[in-house]
Amino acid sequence: ANGNYSTGGICLTCPEGMVCSFGSHEDYGTRPVIAMAFPAVKVGYMTKMENRLLPYRCLLEDWCPGGDPATCALNRDSEKVACGRCLDGYYLSEGMCSPCEKSLSFTLVVTIILGVALVIASTLLANAGTHMRSQSNLIVLTMTSVLFTSFQALTVFDNLSFEWFEPVKSILESAGEISLNVQVVKGVCMMHLDSVTKFTLLQVALPVSMPWCFVVVLVKKHCPIPQLQRSHTDVGTEVTTAIGSLMGMFFISILMSCLAPFVCYTHPGTAGSSVRTASEILCTWDENHLQMAITAIISLLVVPLPFFVNACYVTYQYSKTMALEARGKILHKYRFLFFRFHPQAYYYGLALVVRSLCICLVPVIIRDDAGMQIFILSIIIICFAEFQSFLQPWRAAVCNYVDAFLGVMLLALLVCAPMAAGIKTDRKPLQLLGFSSLVGMMVVGTCALLIGVLKFFRCTPHYDIFLCHHKEHAAAQVRYIKTCVTNISKNNVFIDSDNLINLDRLFDTVKNHVGVFVAYLTSSTLQRAWCCGEVVSAHAVKLKVKAVYTPSFVPPTVEQLGALDTYVRHLDDTLSHYGISSVAVRTALEALLHPAVPRILVSSASHGGTSRFVWIARTLLNRGDTSSKSVAAFDVAISSPADDDEGIAAAGYMAMKIRLLLAEFDGGGEVLCLCDHEDEKCGGPDYEQARAVVVIFSQASMKNTNQLQSVVSVMQIGEVHARNGTPFAVIPVHLPGLAFPTPQYFEEDFVALWDARPGLENAREMLQNCFKAISVPLEISGSDTVLSAQVSSIFHRIPPGEARRNLAGEAVAGSNTSISPVKGGKSVKGRSSTVSSTSTGTTRTGTVSASIPPMPAQDIVEDILLSPDEKLVFGLSV
């Protein structure tokens, strides 16, 4: 019957890949049988003469026309399994076996020359100075890398278990040359090599090309042409960079070439399976396949595996590397992993390698099931595309968009494959995966909903106090108030400089994570859209609200509240995205300004200097007021404009921080804020025991006659200390917005401010000398971490107290261990520095071993200029 054949008087089912018509008989062709036929071979299959009922599936249908046993397409070897090899003298071209030509030998030579040229060019480009590359060069190099990696991914698609449609099929076959496919290596056909030998030669090609990198670097270092010679070249570093760049560029191709013996497709029945790139070789661990497998394993252990392990290790050690003295050299050596990405996304180079590895392993692990291969590849591409879009790792912004777009296009190509190629697959695994995806979607969605509900009903606020303020006018004031509150109590205080991570979640924080909302009202607080949005959010959930009225605050009039679009800058542009209307803003502002809301009225008459901010903090906490203690002697004085609230608050905050540093490293010390005393002029405070005066310059300083006179007096006192040989430093500090004085200022504005006071020329000279020292910036709108680092650099300029001087003497007498910059108050071993200071009449020299507060690297340079009369030499040695 149809679909069966007869053998020995028994009817058997026709083998897969063959057609058994009525009367088919196994013995047909060996003895005369009337009206009988031997089972025919289907198109896309072939059988060998020695076993005519064991069909092999051909990799491409065009290779096997079917019909009689041992029938292959033109110029294909019918003695080889699945017609997988062209006859000697022919090579594979566009799916057909074409005759070898002498020109192909020339092509092989040209290919080798181009390969060597590519290695040379890659070595030179990889080691070109990154500081010399423009943004356009960076984009070109990065885009080349992204495009090349995506194009190599297509070579993996060519190893999937289905036949692609045209013209994609031809494009993938062309891409096979990049993937080092043994079937498409032209030019070697004249040598009559078998697939095993071709594969072995290809695995040897890459290690053989590596020495060229070494040769190029040596030539670059010892080039006889002076203009091209780079005698400073580090051979080891540049060879590593060049090889790493080549490996990163060709990682998919190299890995797929090594894995080729393990990418197999299955034949019908008991015929086993064949290697996809050399289908005449069965994956049965016979002599040929075993030789390919051993070669592949050795190649994996020599080339891709060391690269992958090294990339993992270097990326893992990145954070530790950044703390080393030699970090520059290490990062330069491995810049092929890090240079293309933002510093915070340093690990994305390893992520690309992992993505390539996952893609290459799909056809190795999943065989013959095209549907499952497409599903897993889609998951890999989607996951890494999501990761890339979230991280935005590329330094060039356009590369982030292009990388995401190429990922989407690869996914679209995979989606089109099953529809265009008519793929047949096992439905059960896909049904299970589809159901699992649905369950996962429901579970994750439900969990997200539950988390949202739990957050909605959570009663305990995360922040006890939320300080709403205008950064431009009150950053330092709010910073100092927060510091006072946290010192007095254990309350957690929110200010955006420290706690705001995501601007979109600001209003949600006010609604759900705050106990008391405090509006710190200065001249422009309610004219800032974000502040209005915070007030609306607090009013919407009926938070407990307190208002601090500063002297500069003027409540809006009824007319201004009626025209909020004019009164509040960028109101609609900012708040409309969050569903906050001008009506809601007006209602919330009216509620805030209502007399029923508790008010804290600040008056400079009742609370002067820094004490007003301490009083505000204690009032917010419902604590009683305390009187400030008088200071008879002090180690450090801080000068600031007496009529500038930001300068006064900055002085209070700095005094608190320096006082802690003095207690930790000098055994104690007192800090005096001059604005806390009525007399800030010369002769008021006693500077006899003082070691330093910190002068805070704000926007108002250059027009504040009292502070300018105080600075002149302090500079004169510094000259007295210099003549007496006692350590004393004047440390200028500037707040944001300070316009440094110009020669015109000293010739005109300063003369007008000094008016009829005596000693104009001397005062002008003293003030100019003050500005000759490098001023330390104090970013009052920055985070507490930033401000602490800046105050620490100020502390480094203060001459050491007795405790530090004694420690220096002990270190000089007892050992050669030197100052070690520290983190968190602990010495960091492995670095040493020597401090030598010379003053008029006194020489201080010592090697110190101690825990000192962290000092920013750039401040080492600033410490060279402590004052006109004191020189500091700070040297680092390993």
Secondary structure, DSSP 8 states (H G I E B T S, - for coil): -TTEEEETTEEEE--TTEE--TTBBTTBTTB--TT-B--EE-TTEEEETTEEEEEEE-SSGGG---BSTT--STTB-TTSGGG-SB-TTEEEETTEEEE--HHHHHHHHHHHHHHHHHHHHHHHHHTS-GGG--HHHHHHHHHHHHHHHHHHHHHHHTTSSS---TTHHHHHHHHTTTTT-GGG-TT-GGGT--HHHHHHHHHHHHHHHHHHHHHHHHHHHS-SSTTT--TT--HHHHHHHHHHHHHHHHHHHHHHHHHGGG-EEE-STTS-EEETTEEEEESS--HHHHHHHHHHHHHHHHTHHHHHHHHHHHHHTHHHHTTSTTHHHHHHHTHHHHTTB-GGGTTHHHHHHHHHHHHHHHHHHS-S-HHHHHHHHHHHHHHHHHHHHHH--BSSHHHHHHHHHHHHHHHHHHHHHHHHHT----HHHHHHHHHHHHHHHHHHHHHHHHHHHHHHH--S-SEEEEEE--HHHHHHHHHHHHHHHHHHS---EE-HHHH---GGGHHHHHHHSEEEEEEEE-TTGGGBHHHHHHHHHHHHTT-EEEEEE-TT-----HHHHHTHHHHSBTHHHHHGGGT--HHHHHHHHHHHTSTTS-EEE--TTTS-TTHHHHHHHHHHTT---------SS-SEEEE--TT-HHHHHHHHHHHHHHHHHHHHHSS---EEEGGGSS--STTSS--SS--EEEEEE-TTGGG-HHHHHHHHHHHHHHHHHHHHT---EEEEEE-TT-----HHIIIIIHHHHHTT-S-HHHHHHHHHHHHHS--EE--TTS-HHHHHHHHHHHHTTS---HHHHHHHHHHHHH-----B--BTTB--TT-EEEEEEEETTEEEEE----B-----THHHHHTTEEETTEEEEEEEE-
